[in-house]
């Protein structure tokens, strides 16, 4: 008997006393949880997103489309970035005022090469106000999952209000579960048993979010 057969046999024995008329799991679990907590205007939802991003130690900026290239240039200059990682579908005007070396997202690049890049600039799929979470789904203006995890500095542009939702259930309605989703709540951080916080272990040490609207 193979390991697979032994495991399936145990499952069948465990389910032997389940009544035949019992509904499937999808029907048995209630789905009547709140889709959002409280009612907010669009402006209040955006403000909540900004507050929660800051609470997670992200750095939040606001600008309009005309100001965006100059803001990106300033953020890269303040960081001293000589190279910036660019997803294939990034709008070219976002970097029109900056002059770093553009490193394009290529499958051949190793983790060591990506680690030498100073910054990465991406868009996002959706931003969740109640949790202060940015979600990337690998679309052309976001690139592969790894480009937002290896470089130490991530600048992420969120279109306001189009890409801002109030809650996780509302975000899930917009996302394709078959895509490579990356959920980002502030810069990478972890703590040991002594509660000493270390940033930059599992992703960027610095996350800057631009609310573009």
Secondary structure, DSSP 8 states (H G I E B T S, - for coil): --HHHHHHHHHHHHTTTS-TT---HHHHS---S-SSSS---HHHHHHHHHHHHHHTT-EEEEE-HHHHHHHHHHHHHHHT-SEEEE-TT--GGGGSS--SEEEE--TT--HHHHHT--EEEE--SEEETTTTEEEE---TTT--GGGGTSSSEEEEEEETTTTEESSHHHHHHHS-TTS--EEE-SS-EEE-TT--EEESSSS-SEEEEEEE-
